[in-house]
């Protein structure tokens, strides 16, 4: 059973920083892509940042220059360094991991960690 567990969320003032971590367990293979999404109640889940199998990173326009995604491929772990946080960054942040194994595609989600940015 693959599990993704996020940590590092919390309450921070605008302009502050947080570092999110997503630790995986139970996988028999290394993930191809890993990423972070966020969701606000009533809104669609949106992609914040992702890193591909070739370590190419892609970011939501509004977080470019403020957030940095990184991964530990061996440990199947992904991080999100968030700097200069804004109130509009407030959301539940969810970790996502995807890959292929034995001819099947897999996609996993964590439970999420709350990030709240006060003005």
CORFEN-V623528 format. One record per residue. N is the residue number from 1. RES is the residue in one letter. PHI is phi in radians with two decimals (* if undefined). Layout:
n={N,N}
res={RES,RES}
phi={PHI,PHI}
This chain:
n={1,2,3,4,5,6,7,8,9,10,11,12,13,14,15,16,17,18,19,20,21,22,23,24,25,26,27,28,29,30,31,32,33,34,35,36,37,38,39,40,41,42,43,44,45,46,47,48,49,50,51,52,53,54,55,56,57,58,59,60,61,62,63,64,65,66,67,68,69,70,71,72,73,74,75,76,77,78,79,80,81,82,83,84,85,86,87,88,89,90,91,92,93,94,95,96,97,98,99,100,101,102,103,104,105,106,107,108,109,110,111,112,113,114,115,116,117,118,119}
res={X,X,X,X,X,X,X,X,X,X,X,X,X,X,X,X,X,X,X,X,X,X,X,X,X,X,X,X,X,X,X,X,X,X,X,X,X,X,X,X,X,X,X,X,X,X,X,X,X,X,X,X,X,X,X,X,X,X,X,X,X,X,X,X,X,X,X,X,X,X,X,X,X,X,X,X,X,X,X,X,X,X,X,X,X,X,X,X,X,X,X,X,X,X,X,X,X,X,X,X,X,X,X,X,X,X,X,X,X,X,X,X,X,X,X,X,X,X,X}
phi={*,-1.42,-2.24,-2.05,-2.15,-1.61,-2.67,1.83,-1.27,2.83,-1.82,-2.51,-1.38,-0.95,1.62,-1.44,-2.32,-2.49,-2.18,-1.63,-2.20,-2.33,-1.85,-1.86,-2.60,1.53,-1.46,-1.61,-2.49,-1.45,-1.21,-1.36,-1.90,-2.34,-2.82,-2.17,-2.05,-2.44,-2.53,-1.92,-0.89,1.58,-1.97,-1.29,-1.17,-2.19,-1.32,-1.65,-2.81,-2.55,-2.22,-1.50,-1.13,-1.72,1.12,-1.56,-1.77,-2.34,-2.24,-1.09,-0.96,-1.25,-1.92,-1.03,1.50,-2.01,-1.90,-2.37,-1.73,-2.57,-2.48,-1.96,-1.14,-1.13,-1.58,0.92,-2.13,-2.33,-2.20,-2.40,-1.54,-2.04,-2.00,0.86,-1.15,-2.10,-0.97,-1.25,-1.45,-1.09,-3.11,-1.54,-1.76,-2.08,-1.55,-2.32,-2.43,-2.43,-3.05,-2.20,-2.66,0.92,1.42,-2.04,-1.67,-2.26,-2.49,-2.20,-2.26,-1.52,-1.43,1.81,-2.33,-1.42,-2.07,-2.19,-2.00,-1.63,-1.54}
